[in-house]
Amino acid sequence: MTHILLIADRMTRSHRTGIDLYYDKMIYWLPRLAPEINFTVVSFGDPDLQLPDAPPNIRHKGLSTSRRSLYLRAFLPLPNPLAKLIDSVDLVHAMMPLPIQTDKPLLTTIYDVTPMLMPEMYPWHSRLIFQRSVQCLKAQGSHFTTISQQTADDLNKLFSIDKNAIYAIHLGVDDDFYTPSDTARKQQMQEKYKLPERYFFYSGSMHKRKNLPTALEAYTIFKRSDTTNTRLVIAGRMELGGDALVMEIKKRGLTDDVILPGYVDANDLPMVISGSVALLYPSLYEGFGLPVLEAMRCGTPVIAAHSGSIPEIAGGYALLCEPIDASCFAQMMTQVSTDSVYRSGIIEPARAWASQFTWRSTAAQTLKRYENLMQVQIYGTRS
């Protein structure tokens, strides 16, 4: 029986990021679409875990070592804690760029190449680790999946990796993202996250590349002529860049207008997105931009930056501005908040577009890559 090793980062992180969501969905769908394959998923810094509702052909193995320790061991070099596991499988899928040494078929998922494209926004050691990891993987003959064609093109250009070794496989959107009609739950969300009656919404990290000062400037311009008392909600973990954001909000005199609820639980996110006037997404670069599709599925207009993979993922169904053009963002904010005919006209086409992106398809396309690398037919896979 074919045995595949999946390598993730942490499975026990409570506040799940977009990358964590990718792990979760692949671990759910891959063994269900290919029941004749045995999967082992390894994660760093975790104990052995019982995967919830897992089929019998997947198990989890926790490693006490950290991901940083693995980098150190690979670059020095020192013995690799993954070596025995790798030797026992037929294919390795690293669901993040790791400096893996193996003669087994190897597939690596790359989410974006921002440390190379925006080096001024990342510490030197992050840039070095990313660069050396990709170079090591290239030397090992790894094939790659990326989450957008934009990232595939960037990877080819920056590292001279053969285009035939790179496959763009889009992420999916859960069916949980829809327009809820539960008034009581809406009230519950407003109380839980201190949400105003009307608000624009941003969801993601506070990292500098997310370009949140432009969102604040756009909101400032919008507010000058707003008569609807629409506020701005910026949600997400505050660890990276949160303090700088708070200072910027105070500097602009927006303390009473900008709400910072922190991380919004995954189960609550569809309701919070659906309750907003529009999603603001001014990021300077995205490898994918999952909130764009999540908002579309919820029937929420999207005002986003024309940067990175966002035009590719939005498919012509988002309102796009140049990333630092705050006036453009403000104009779009005014239009979607005041013109109900225009607003209603853009919602359903966007929802239909976003509905094409499914996690089942992401997993099925990934299984096809396994077939290609192992030159075997994986029975039971369906697109």
C-alpha positions in Angstrom: 0.0 0.0 0.0 1.3 3.5 -0.9 2.4 5.5 2.1 2.6 9.4 2.0 4.1 11.7 4.6 2.5 15.1 5.1 4.6 17.6 7.0 2.7 20.5 8.8 3.9 23.1 11.3 1.6 23.1 14.4 -1.7 21.3 14.8 -2.4 22.6 18.3 -2.4 26.3 17.5 -5.8 27.7 18.6 -5.9 30.8 16.4 -5.8 29.2 13.0 -4.3 31.2 10.1 -4.9 30.7 6.4 -1.9 28.3 6.3 -3.3 26.3 9.2 -6.6 26.1 7.4 -4.8 24.6 4.4 -3.3 21.9 6.7 -6.7 21.2 8.3 -8.5 20.8 4.9 -5.8 18.7 3.3 -5.7 16.4 6.3 -9.5 16.1 6.1 -9.9 15.6 2.3 -6.8 13.7 1.2 -7.5 10.4 3.1 -11.2 10.5 2.1 -10.5 10.9 -1.6 -7.8 8.3 -1.6 -8.8 5.6 0.9 -6.2 3.1 -0.5 -3.3 5.4 0.6 -1.9 5.5 4.1 -1.1 9.0 5.3 1.0 10.1 8.2 0.9 13.7 9.2 3.8 15.1 11.2 3.8 18.4 13.1 6.4 20.2 15.1 6.2 20.8 18.9 3.1 18.7 19.2 2.4 15.4 21.0 0.8 12.5 19.1 -2.8 13.6 18.4 -6.0 11.8 17.7 -7.3 13.5 14.6 -11.0 14.3 15.0 -13.3 12.2 12.8 -10.3 10.9 10.9 -10.7 7.9 8.6 -8.5 4.8 9.4 -5.9 5.6 6.7 -4.4 8.7 8.4 -2.5 9.1 11.6 -0.7 11.9 13.4 2.9 11.8 14.7 4.1 14.7 16.9 7.7 15.7 17.0 9.1 17.4 20.2 11.5 19.4 18.1 10.6 22.8 16.7 10.5 23.9 13.1 13.4 26.3 13.9 15.4 23.4 15.2 14.9 21.5 12.0 16.2 24.5 10.0 19.3 24.6 12.3 19.9 20.9 11.9 19.6 21.1 8.1 21.9 24.0 7.7 24.8 22.9 10.0 24.1 19.9 9.2 23.0 17.7 12.1 20.9 14.5 12.2 17.4 15.1 10.9 14.5 14.0 13.2 12.4 13.3 10.1 14.9 10.9 8.5 13.3 7.6 9.8 9.8 8.7 8.8 10.9 9.8 5.4 12.7 6.5 4.8 9.5 4.6 5.5 7.2 6.3 3.0 6.8 6.5 -0.8 6.3 10.2 -1.2 6.9 13.3 1.0 4.6 16.4 0.8 6.1 19.3 2.8 3.2 21.6 3.3 5.6 24.4 3.9 9.2 25.1 2.6 11.5 23.0 4.6 15.2 22.1 3.8 14.4 18.4 3.4 17.0 15.9 2.1 15.6 12.8 0.5 15.8 10.6 -2.6 12.0 10.0 -2.3 9.6 11.9 -4.5 9.1 15.3 -2.9 6.3 17.9 -3.2 6.5 21.2 -1.5 3.7 23.8 -1.0 4.7 27.5 -1.3 2.2 30.1 -0.2 4.0 33.2 -1.3 7.5 34.6 -1.8 7.1 37.9 0.1 10.4 37.6 2.0 12.1 37.9 -1.3 9.8 40.4 -2.9 9.6 42.7 0.1 12.8 42.1 2.1 12.5 45.4 4.0 9.4 44.0 5.7 11.0 40.9 7.1 13.9 40.2 9.5 17.1 39.1 7.8 16.9 35.6 9.3 13.4 35.0 7.9 14.6 35.9 4.4 17.7 33.7 4.8 15.8 30.7 6.0 13.2 31.0 3.2 15.9 31.5 0.5 18.1 28.6 1.7 15.1 26.3 2.1 13.8 26.8 -1.4 17.4 26.4 -2.8 17.8 23.2 -0.9 14.4 21.9 -2.2 15.3 22.8 -5.7 18.6 20.9 -5.3 16.7 17.9 -4.1 14.6 17.9 -7.2 11.4 18.8 -5.4 8.3 19.7 -7.3 6.1 22.5 -6.0 2.5 23.4 -5.6 1.6 27.1 -5.2 -1.7 28.5 -4.2 -1.9 30.9 -7.2 -0.5 31.3 -10.6 1.0 34.6 -9.5 3.1 32.8 -6.8 4.1 30.1 -9.4 5.4 32.8 -11.7 7.2 34.5 -8.9 8.8 31.2 -7.8 10.0 30.5 -11.3 11.4 34.0 -11.8 13.2 34.3 -8.4 14.6 30.8 -8.1 14.8 29.7 -11.8 12.7 26.7 -11.0 11.4 24.9 -14.1 7.8 25.8 -14.8 7.0 22.1 -15.4 7.9 21.5 -11.8 5.5 24.1 -10.4 1.7 23.5 -10.2 -0.7 26.2 -9.2 -3.6 24.8 -7.1 -6.0 27.3 -5.7 -7.4 27.1 -2.2 -11.0 26.5 -1.4 -13.8 28.2 0.6 -16.0 26.3 3.0 -19.8 26.1 2.5 -20.0 27.7 6.0 -19.5 31.0 4.2 -23.0 32.2 3.2 -25.4 35.0 4.1 -26.9 34.0 7.4 -30.4 35.2 8.3 -30.3 34.5 12.0 -31.0 37.9 13.7 -30.4 36.5 17.2 -27.0 35.2 16.3 -26.2 38.5 14.6 -26.9 40.3 17.8 -24.8 37.8 19.7 -21.8 38.5 17.4 -22.3 42.2 17.9 -22.1 41.8 21.6 -19.2 39.3 21.5 -17.0 41.4 19.3 -18.4 44.9 20.2 -19.5 45.4 16.6 -21.3 48.6 15.5 -24.5 48.5 13.5 -22.7 49.4 10.2 -19.0 48.7 9.5 -16.4 48.0 6.9 -14.4 44.9 7.7 -10.8 43.7 7.5 -9.7 40.3 8.5 -6.0 39.1 8.6 -2.7 39.8 10.3 -1.4 43.3 11.2 1.8 42.8 9.2 3.2 45.8 7.4 2.5 44.2 4.0 -1.2 44.2 4.8 -1.0 48.0 4.2 -3.5 48.9 6.9 -2.4 52.6 7.1 -4.0 53.0 3.6 -7.2 51.5 5.0 -7.1 54.1 7.8 -6.5 56.9 5.3 -9.3 55.7 3.1 -11.7 55.5 6.0 -10.6 59.1 7.1 -11.5 60.4 3.6 -14.8 58.4 3.5 -15.8 59.7 7.0 -15.7 63.3 5.9 -18.8 62.9 3.8 -20.4 59.9 5.5 -23.9 60.3 6.9 -24.5 56.7 7.7 -22.3 56.4 10.8 -20.3 53.5 9.3 -17.3 52.5 11.2 -14.2 50.4 10.5 -13.5 46.9 12.1 -10.0 45.6 11.8 -9.9 42.0 13.1 -7.0 39.6 13.5 -4.2 38.6 15.8 -2.3 41.6 17.1 1.1 40.0 17.7 2.8 41.3 14.5 2.2 45.0 14.0 -0.7 45.5 16.4 1.0 48.1 18.6 2.0 50.1 15.6 -1.6 50.0 14.3 -3.0 51.2 17.6 -0.5 54.1 17.5 -1.5 55.0 14.0 -5.2 54.9 14.9 -4.6 57.3 17.8 -2.4 59.6 15.6 -5.3 59.9 13.1 -7.9 60.6 15.8 -9.8 57.5 14.9 -9.9 55.8 18.3 -13.7 56.1 18.5 -14.3 55.0 14.9 -12.0 51.9 14.6 -12.9 48.7 16.4 -10.2 46.1 17.1 -11.9 42.9 18.2 -8.8 40.7 17.9 -9.1 37.2 16.4 -12.5 36.3 15.2 -13.3 32.6 15.8 -13.7 30.6 12.5 -17.3 29.6 13.4 -18.2 33.3 13.9 -16.4 34.7 10.8 -19.2 34.2 8.2 -21.6 36.0 10.4 -19.2 38.9 11.0 -18.3 39.2 7.3 -21.9 39.1 6.3 -22.8 41.8 8.7 -20.4 44.3 7.1 -20.9 46.8 4.4 -17.9 45.6 2.5 -14.5 43.9 3.0 -11.5 46.1 2.8 -8.3 44.3 1.7 -5.5 46.8 0.7 -2.7 44.3 1.0 0.5 45.1 -0.9 1.0 41.5 -1.9 -0.9 38.2 -1.4 -0.1 34.7 -2.4 -3.8 34.0 -2.5 -6.1 36.3 -0.5 -8.6 33.9 1.1 -10.7 36.6 2.8 -11.6 37.9 -0.7 -13.4 34.7 -1.7 -14.9 34.3 1.8 -16.5 37.7 1.6 -17.8 37.0 -1.9 -19.4 33.7 -0.7 -21.1 35.7 2.1 -22.6 38.2 -0.4 -20.3 41.0 0.9 -18.7 43.4 -1.7 -14.9 43.4 -1.8 -12.8 46.5 -2.1 -9.2 45.3 -2.5 -5.8 46.1 -3.8 -4.7 45.4 -7.4 -1.6 43.6 -6.2 -0.1 40.1 -6.1 -2.6 37.3 -6.7 -5.7 39.3 -5.8 -6.8 40.1 -9.4 -6.4 36.4 -10.2 -8.4 35.2 -7.3 -11.1 38.0 -7.5 -11.7 37.1 -11.2 -13.0 40.6 -12.0 -15.7 40.5 -9.3 -14.0 42.7 -6.7 -13.6 46.5 -6.8 -9.8 47.0 -7.2 -7.6 50.0 -6.4 -3.9 50.6 -6.6 -2.6 49.6 -3.2 -1.7 53.0 -1.9 -4.5 55.0 -3.6 -6.6 55.8 -0.5 -8.9 58.1 -2.5 -9.9 55.2 -4.8 -10.6 53.0 -1.7 -12.7 55.9 -0.2 -14.6 56.4 -3.4 -15.5 52.7 -3.6 -16.5 52.7 0.1 -18.9 55.5 -0.5 -20.4 53.8 -3.6 -21.1 50.4 -2.0 -22.4 52.0 1.2 -24.8 54.5 -0.5 -25.8 53.0 -3.9 -28.0 49.9 -3.1 -28.7 49.2 -6.8 -25.0 49.0 -7.6 -24.3 47.0 -4.5 -27.0 44.4 -5.2 -25.8 44.1 -8.8 -22.3 43.0 -7.9 -23.1 40.5 -5.1 -24.5 37.5 -7.0 -21.9 37.3 -9.8 -19.2 37.4 -7.1 -20.9 34.7 -5.1 -21.1 32.5 -8.1 -17.4 33.0 -8.9 -16.3 32.2 -5.4 -18.4 29.1 -5.2 -16.1 27.4 -7.8 -13.3 27.3 -5.2 -13.6 24.1 -3.1 -11.3 22.4 -0.7 -12.3 19.0 -2.3 -11.0 20.3 -5.6 -7.7 21.5 -3.9 -7.1 18.0 -2.5 -8.1 16.2 -5.7 -5.6 18.3 -7.7 -3.0 17.6 -5.1 -3.5 13.9 -5.4 -3.0 14.2 -9.2 0.4 15.7 -8.4 1.2 12.7 -6.2 0.2 10.4 -9.1 2.5 12.4 -11.5 5.5 12.1 -9.1 5.1 8.5 -8.3 4.0 7.5 -11.8 1.1 5.4 -10.4 -2.6 5.6 -10.6 -4.3 6.6 -7.3 -7.7 5.0 -7.5 -10.7 6.6 -5.8 -9.7 10.2 -6.5 -12.4 12.5 -7.8 -12.3 16.1 -8.9 
